[in-house]
Amino acid sequence: MATVKNGEGKKRSNLAGRNFILILGGARSGKSRFAQQIAENQGGKVLFVATGQALDDEMALRITEHKRKRPQNWRTLEIAIGVGQELEQQVADADIVLLDCLTLLVSNIILDTMKAFKVGSPGGTDFAEAERHVTSELEGLNICINKHNGIFIIVSNEVGLGLVPDNKLGRVYRDLLGRANQFLAQYADEVYFMVSGIPVKIKG
């Protein structure tokens, strides 16, 4: 297994064998940087899976900045939905898969299944339908992780520590992402929670 101490990834002598690492934390807690650090220090071929979509100028700038910070020799796949199925076809000889992030993946699914949602419309949110789609996505992703003979790193936000959102869509998103994090955490070999750039190991 990949081991990390005080935020520094230590090189792994043997990349063989499945190892699933989940990294959680709040916004700007250092999740992506820590995940990238682990991947860089393993010494194998890295496949970066980006779930963000450039839906506006601000997001486009964020994506550009993330690309700039990634090593040039990493292969990148941009997948908005259906990550597990797509990855099974394209993982190829990657030793390490880094998915950043589950937060946007769940958001993509909710928006895709709730195109009719309107703020203030009591019947606009179909929670059960969104939950079915998120569950299906997670199951497909878990199958892919189990088939991958290497390191699989997933980054996700913890959004349940603040105030309860004041709108239904926000609450649906918070609940579904929280459940998604719980689902993956139970299968992960290692789970880290980021606090002000410091990784705290909570499983493994």
Buried (B, 14 or more C-beta within 10 A) or exposed (E): EBEBEEBEBEEBEEBEEBBBBBBBBBEEBBBBEBBBBBBBBBEBBBBBBBBBBEEEEEEEEEBEEBEEEBEEEBBEBEBBBBBBBBBEEEBEEBBBBBBBBBBBBBBBBBBEBBEEBEEEEEEEBBBEEBBEBBBEBBEBBBBBBEEBEBBBBBBBBBBEEEEEBEEBBBBBBBBBBBBBBEBBBEEBBBBBBBEEEBBEEEEB
